[in-house]
Amino acid sequence: LETLEQEEQERLELRAHPVERRTHMVYHEHGMTVTKTLQEGEAEPQTRSFYYLRAELQGLMPEGASILLLRVLACQQAVPPGLVFPTIDTEGQLCTSTY
């Protein structure tokens, strides 16, 4: 299975200062674009985009797929040793996730 597009949204309601974070990931022929948007209160949204080549993303485990994998591992009540995947952190940077 391969994630072709993923949208994440997080909203924190802090009295008079709401914070909203959005992440949009979309695959293209040669790679993937990750767009991160942060809006704090009434301020203008801050947007940053990152582009990764397909070769860098071999075996990528985005958040949606990670949740599915965790459910499967919980049903099996076992985690294979050395289970490591590339993933995208909260800042949009490529990193690794170890289970």
N, C-alpha and C positions, 0 to 999 in steps of 0.2 A: 504494500500500500504506500501511496505517496500523497502528501498533503499538497494540493494545488493552490489553495488560498485559505487564509485564516484571518479572522477578525476577532480581536479581544477588546473588551471595554471594562474599565474599572472606575467606579465613582465613589468618592468618599464625601459624605455630608458632615462637615465640621461647622456647626453653628452658622456663622456668616461667611465661611470661606470654603466652599466646595472645591474639590479637586477631581478632575476627570482625566484619565489616561486611556489612550487608544493605541492599539497596535494593529497594523494591517500588513500581512505578509502575502505576497503573490509571486508564484513561479513564472518565469519567462523561459524562452527556449534555452538560453545559456546561463541562467542563474535565477536569483530571487531578490526582490526588492522588499525591504522592511521599512515601513514608515511609522514613526512614533510621534504621537501628538500629546502634549500636556497642556491643560488649561487649568489655571488656578484662579478661582473667584471670577471676577469680571475682566481679568486681564486678557490680552490677545493670546490666542493659542500659539504655542511654540512647537514647530514641526521640524523633525530631523529624518532624513532618509539614509539608508545604508543599502549597498548592493553587494551581493556575494555570488561568486561563480559557482556553478553546479558542482565542480570538483571539490570545492571547500565544504559542501553540504552533504557529502556522501553519508547516508545513514542519519540525517537530521531528525531529531525528535522534538517537534514543536509541542507547545503546552497541551493542545487538544489530544495529540497522540500519546503524550506522556500519561495523561489521566487514564486513557484506555489501557495502556500497558500496565499501570499500577493496579487496575482492577483485575486484569488477567493474572498478574503475579500473586495478588491476594487470594484469588480463587485456587491457585495452585499451591499456595502457602509455601512458596520457595522462590528464591532469587538466584539465578545462575551467577557463578563467580565471574568477576571482571566485566560486568554489564555496564558499558560506558558508551554514551552517544554524544555527538555534537548537538548543541542547542543554542538558542538565542536568549541572552539574559534580559533583565528588565530595562537595560539601557539600549538594547538593540545590537549588542556586540556578540560575536560568535564565541562560545565557550564550550565546556564539556559538562555533562551531567552523569554522575556515577550512581548506580542503584545498589 
